[in-house]
């Protein structure tokens, strides 16, 4: 990362992407773009990471996103993993329990993590130091922006001096929070509502012996609902609803804070770092894209905290959009691909918001009789094993899946459109099991049984050998290690090759054996449990001169041992020989060996639709309708 001291000069500056805001979502987005080689400028109004803890929790899907950004070790060092969450009545009697330590959704990480936001932000910003093509401009704010078709013109201002200058970007990502200046500048409104009840959030450091409530606990007291939990690094969090007639000034007095936290932590040994009164919201932006401007995180959606999914949803936004932007900027995909960002993310976010609201209704009962009925009902239904499992295993949380978007057929069907599991596997050259994602690379990946992948490799190699060099796409002729600056030119030549083929009346890849991938696809060969890793070939990744796929880059191959049989069972359950994963680990397609050619053609059509049907630069289809949030 190259720090920027604004303003650089009075001259106009050009950059591929400007990320507005460097909180957790903005910093993570910049890391994902940096890992994919995107020239990125991050602007942040503050000069230091946020000094107080606001966001507090994230889930297994969030850890998987950090993993994709190469930040897992940094983040894991800053989080704690709670074993249990309980719902108790005002007398402390448990009426619902979530056994977090027994839950495994299959994505490679525990289901819940707590963190200290200032330390997390420092870790994420430190990750940017890996990239010379990512620049961070602190003490810089967005003033205005406008679009002229192929670029966004941003006026930025140095907060300290008031001096302004202009930057031109191909795309702008607004990660600047609930009061997003990006959203306002793009003229995008919000729909939904804010809750009238104010809450007091208190966070600080507590000695272990000072903690009186040791587990994550939702205190469903009809007089004053509360949430309390130990956090990462010796921190403790207490959130309580204000009662009618109580004022912010009254409750923020040190003696009031001490009295309120006293049932949960000894105030004499609890150092308060932050005490603030806030309201929570259920709001979603009317649209998440305006031309070349996109909204992510709280700029696009805000939800109640009861499911702990506010930050997680923003991280999912970053994981969904970053790889698509990288493909478009490199010339490997049509800009229309970017329309799938909101098409995929909005329905899932709204489902998560609605679940948070429903959970809040359970938690926020303010009537004594209604609270008694709730407690009695929840205790009773948990005597039914299936209902108890539904609660204890957190099955009410919406699964990571997309209804429509970039997937075979354009719609979710079976496993298509869902997040693929991440078991541990054995691989030659590694000591002990490693997480699957570490071996998938940062692009598309094709997983399958040895016979299926070997058959595909042999057919593709034979087709490449038979095909005249002059008839191969420019991407193949350019070589696996061509400079990044040549990618756009190679992609343009590739388009010309496709046009010539169409003019000649060639039907496409299905007329030849092998698969014509439109982008580089790593092949991952899944061997059954009991296979000795030493008997397998070492991974072939990024070797100069490696055999090329006919339209993508080099064919990379990794052989893995399915230690626990998770991958083999997944393929059996979905009656598949092969599964194609997107860079964000969602399933693009499942196929038999005979049907994989069609998958390659469909992916090519999805990434590069017929030209006369393409939207203009920065155009967006937009959502079909703004869904109700009730």
ROLOKOL-64031 format. One record per residue (C-alpha): residue in three letters; z negated, x, y. Coordinates in steps of 0.1 Angstrom, whole numbers, plus 5000, padded with zeros to 4 digits. Each point is the difference from the previous one (the first is absolute). Example, Ala and Ser with C-alpha at 12.3 -4.5 7.8 and 13.67 -1.06 7.14 Angstrom:
BEGIN
Ala492251234955;Ser500750145034;
//
This chain:
BEGIN
Unk500050005000;Unk500850125035;Unk497649885026;Unk501749875032;Unk498550045035;Unk501549725020;Unk502349995018;Unk502350244982;Unk502650025028;Unk501749755023;Unk503050014977;Unk500849724976;Unk498850074965;Unk501449874967;Unk498149944968;Unk500749804968;Unk496749804999;Unk497249955025;Unk496749874985;Unk497949845026;Unk496350044991;Unk498250264978;Unk497349804984;Unk499949984962;Unk503249804997;Unk501950215026;Unk498850334986;Unk500949894964;Unk503449885011;Unk500750345017;Unk498950184968;Unk502449794979;Unk502950065024;Unk499150375002;Unk500050034962;Unk503649865001;Unk501250245026;Unk500349755029;Unk499950145035;Unk497049815014;Unk498049985032;Unk496549844999;Unk498549885033;Unk496449925003;Unk498149895031;Unk496750174990;Unk499650374999;Unk497750014970;Unk499749804968;Unk498049685004;Unk496350095002;Unk498649694985;Unk500549824966;Unk502049685002;Unk502049974968;Unk497750064970;Unk501749944967;Unk503250034981;Unk501249934964;Unk501850164971;Unk503449925015;Unk499150185032;Unk499050314980;Unk503349994983;Unk501750005034;Unk498050305011;Unk501050164968;Unk503749945008;Unk499550175033;Unk498450314983;Unk496649925016;Unk498149894969;Unk497750304998;Unk499249995037;Unk499249635000;Unk498150004967;Unk497650265015;Unk499249755027;Unk499349684980;Unk497349854978;Unk500649764971;Unk497549714997;Unk499249884965;Unk499149655008;Unk500349725025;Unk497749705000;Unk499849665017;Unk496449895006;Unk498349705017;Unk497550035028;Unk497250074975;Unk502050294985;Unk500949824968;Unk503350114985;Unk502549714995;Unk503250214995;Unk500650364990;Unk503150225000;Unk499750294976;Unk502150255019;Unk499450284976;Unk501549804971;Unk503149905019;Unk503350194995;Unk503149845014;Unk502150284985;Unk501150175032;Unk498150334993;Unk497049965023;Unk496749805002;Unk500449655017;Unk497850075030;Unk499250295023;Unk497950045031;Unk500750265027;Unk498950115034;Unk502949945024;Unk499650305023;Unk500050244970;Unk502949824984;Unk502050025032;Unk499450375002;Unk501150054964;Unk503249805006;Unk500850195032;Unk499450334983;Unk502649904975;Unk502650005028;Unk499650385003;Unk502250034969;Unk503149895020;Unk501750195028;Unk502349705006;Unk497049775008;Unk498650035036;Unk496849845012;Unk499749925037;Unk496349925008;Unk498949855032;Unk503349825002;Unk500749625003;Unk503049784998;Unk501049845033;Unk503249814992;Unk502850004976;Unk503649864999;Unk502950024976;Unk503650085006;Unk501649944966;Unk499650334982;Unk496850135015;Unk496649895015;Unk499150145034;Unk496350055004;Unk498150085032;Unk496950194991;Unk497150105024;Unk497550284999;Unk496749825003;Unk498350285018;Unk502650075027;Unk502049675002;Unk503250194997;Unk502849814981;Unk503050114980;Unk502649854977;Unk500750044963;Unk502949864980;Unk499449914964;Unk502049854972;Unk497149794989;Unk496549925013;Unk497049914979;Unk497249815017;Unk496850114983;Unk497949945031;Unk497549744988;Unk499049655008;Unk500850035037;Unk503350174993;Unk501950115031;Unk503150044977;Unk499849634990;Unk499649895036;Unk502950225012;Unk502249864972;Unk499149645011;Unk498649904967;Unk497249744999;Unk497349924975;Unk499349684980;Unk496649914984;Unk496549975014;Unk496950195009;Unk496649914986;Unk497449885026;Unk497050154983;Unk499150355012;Unk498850274977;Unk497950305005;Unk501250324981;Unk497550284997;Unk500950334984;Unk498150334998;Unk498450264977;Unk497149924977;Unk497950224978;Unk500249894963;Unk496449904999;Unk500549795031;Unk502449764983;Unk498549674989;Unk503149834987;Unk501850264978;Unk503149814990;Unk502949845020;Unk498649665007;Unk501249685016;Unk497049825013;Unk501049634999;Unk497149885022;Unk501049685017;Unk497850105029;Unk501550345006;Unk502850124976;Unk500150384996;Unk501850284983;Unk498250334991;Unk501150314981;Unk499550374997;Unk503050195011;Unk501550344997;Unk498250325009;Unk496549845003;Unk501149725024;Unk498949644999;Unk501649695013;Unk498449675011;Unk502049705013;Unk498349675010;Unk501249685016;Unk498449915034;Unk498249665001;Unk500849745027;Unk498450105032;Unk499750374993;Unk501750235024;Unk501750334996;Unk497750175026;Unk496949874981;Unk501150124966;Unk501250345010;Unk496650115012;Unk498650274978;Unk497049794990;Unk502249714991;Unk502250224979;Unk497050144982;Unk498649664992;Unk503349874987;Unk500750304976;Unk496450024989;Unk500449794968;Unk502750234988;Unk499250355012;Unk496950165016;Unk500850015037;Unk497750305005;Unk502350214978;Unk503349845010;Unk502050185027;Unk502349745017;Unk503450145009;Unk501649685010;Unk498949645008;Unk502649765013;Unk500549635001;Unk503549884989;Unk502049704990;Unk502350004971;Unk503549844998;Unk502749864978;Unk503150095019;Unk503550104990;Unk502850125023;Unk502949755003;Unk502350274988;Unk499450364990;Unk503350145012;Unk501949985033;Unk503250204996;Unk498850364995;Unk496449935006;Unk497649924971;Unk496449904999;Unk497550124974;Unk496349954993;Unk497949815025;Unk502949985024;Unk501749774974;Unk497149824985;Unk496249965002;Unk497849844974;Unk496349934994;Unk498150284984;Unk498649824969;Unk502650154976;Unk500150345017;Unk503749995003;Unk500850055037;Unk500650384998;Unk501449984965;Unk502749765011;Unk501050245028;Unk500250294975;Unk502349784978;Unk502249945030;Unk500450385005;Unk500750064963;Unk502749725000;Unk501850105032;Unk499950385001;Unk502350084970;Unk502549745011;Unk500250155035;Unk500450354984;Unk503049874979;Unk501649845030;Unk499550305023;Unk501550234973;Unk503149784997;Unk499249894964;Unk499449635008;Unk501349745024;Unk497749905029;Unk499949654985;Unk497650154974;Unk497349995028;Unk500149625000;Unk498350014966;Unk496850145017;Unk498849675014;Unk501749804972;Unk497850174975;Unk496850075019;Unk499449675019;Unk499549774971;Unk497650244983;Unk498050055032;Unk499849635006;Unk498749954964;Unk497450275006;Unk499049845033;Unk499649654984;Unk497950154972;Unk497850175026;Unk499649665018;Unk499049824968;Unk497550274991;Unk498649975035;Unk499549634995;Unk497850084970;Unk498150265019;Unk499649825034;Unk498549674989;Unk497749915029;Unk498549684987;Unk496950024978;Unk501049724976;Unk503650144997;Unk498650354993;Unk497749864972;Unk503049824984;Unk502150325003;Unk497450224983;Unk499349754973;Unk503749944993;Unk500950374998;Unk497150074977;Unk501049724977;Unk503750084998;Unk499350364991;Unk498649884967;Unk503749934991;Unk501350344988;Unk503549975015;Unk498649905034;Unk497450284999;Unk502750254992;Unk502149865029;Unk497250085024;Unk498650324984;Unk503450164996;Unk501249925035;Unk502949804986;Unk500149795032;Unk501550295019;Unk503849955004;Unk501950244978;Unk502450265016;Unk503349834996;Unk502949905022;Unk501849664997;Unk503350115015;Unk501550335012;Unk501550324987;Unk499949934962;Unk502449914973;Unk501249655008;Unk498350005033;Unk497049804987;Unk496950064979;Unk500649924964;Unk497550124973;Unk499150365007;Unk502750045027;Unk498450015034;Unk496550104988;Unk498250325003;Unk500450234970;Unk496850134983;Unk498850365004;Unk498550134968;Unk499250374994;Unk502550194979;Unk500450344984;Unk502850235012;Unk501050354989;Unk498550275021;Unk497049795011;Unk496450034987;Unk498849654992;Unk501349665011;Unk501549955035;Unk500749685019;Unk503549874994;Unk501049985037;Unk499650385003;Unk503150034978;Unk502249725015;Unk501050195031;Unk500549835034;Unk503249804991;Unk501149764974;Unk499050074964;Unk501349884967;Unk497549984971;Unk500949944964;Unk499650094964;Unk501650334988;Unk503049854982;Unk500949785030;Unk499850275026;Unk501850254978;Unk502849764994;Unk500349945037;Unk500050375008;Unk502650084974;Unk502349735012;Unk499750095037;Unk500550374992;Unk503249924980;Unk501349785028;Unk499350265026;Unk501850264979;Unk503149784996;Unk500249915036;Unk502250225023;Unk498050195026;Unk502249875028;Unk499149644989;Unk496350065001;Unk498049875030;Unk499150245027;Unk496349984991;Unk500950164966;Unk502350275015;Unk497550105026;Unk497450134976;Unk496449924994;Unk498650235026;Unk502249925030;Unk498250025034;Unk498449685013;Unk502250025031;Unk503149944977;Unk498749694984;Unk501549755024;Unk503450174998;Unk499950004962;Unk499049635000;Unk503049925023;Unk502350194977;Unk498549814971;Unk500849675017;Unk503650125004;Unk500150084963;Unk498849644992;Unk502649865023;Unk502850194983;Unk498849894966;Unk499949645011;Unk503650035015;Unk501250144967;Unk498649694982;Unk497450194979;Unk497549744987;Unk496950235003;Unk497650194979;Unk499949744972;Unk503550124989;Unk498650344991;Unk497050094978;Unk496950125019;Unk498449875031;Unk501350055035;Unk496850025021;Unk500549965037;Unk496950235007;Unk498250274981;Unk498049864971;Unk497550204980;Unk500049944962;Unk496649984984;Unk500050004962;Unk497149824984;Unk498950154967;Unk497549814978;Unk496350094996;Unk499450294977;Unk503150205011;Unk499150365007;Unk500850095037;Unk500950354989;Unk502949864979;Unk501649865031;Unk502250165026;Unk498450095033;Unk500949785030;Unk503450065015;Unk499449935037;Unk502150115029;Unk501850294983;Unk503050135018;Unk503149934979;Unk498349724980;Unk502549744987;Unk500749755027;Unk500049624997;Unk503449885012;Unk498849855033;Unk496550115005;Unk498550355001;Unk498950214970;Unk498949834968;Unk496350104996;Unk498349954967;Unk496350004990;Unk498749954965;Unk496649844997;Unk497649904972;Unk498849645003;Unk496450104991;Unk498549654999;Unk503249814991;Unk500049815033;Unk503650075008;Unk501349934966;Unk498149674999;Unk501449915034;Unk503550054988;Unk499449804969;Unk498449715019;Unk503049985023;Unk502550064973;Unk501550295018;Unk501450344991;Unk500050135036;Unk498349915032;Unk501250115035;Unk497250055026;Unk500450015037;Unk498450285020;Unk497049785008;Unk499549944962;Unk501149644999;Unk502449904972;Unk503649985011;Unk501449904966;Unk499350004963;Unk502950054976;Unk501250074965;Unk502050314994;Unk503249795000;Unk499149835034;Unk499050305021;Unk503650045014;Unk499749675017;Unk496650115015;Unk501750305016;Unk502849795014;Unk497649745014;Unk497850265016;Unk503150155017;Unk501149665013;Unk496549935013;Unk499750335018;Unk503649995014;Unk501249645004;Unk503649935008;Unk500750135034;Unk501449695016;Unk496849824992;Unk497750265015;Unk498049915030;Unk500350205032;Unk497750295007;Unk496449885001;Unk500849644991;Unk497549824979;Unk500349694980;Unk496349915008;Unk497849784979;Unk501349664990;Unk496949835013;Unk496650095013;Unk497649894972;Unk496949805006;Unk496850224998;Unk497749724990;
//
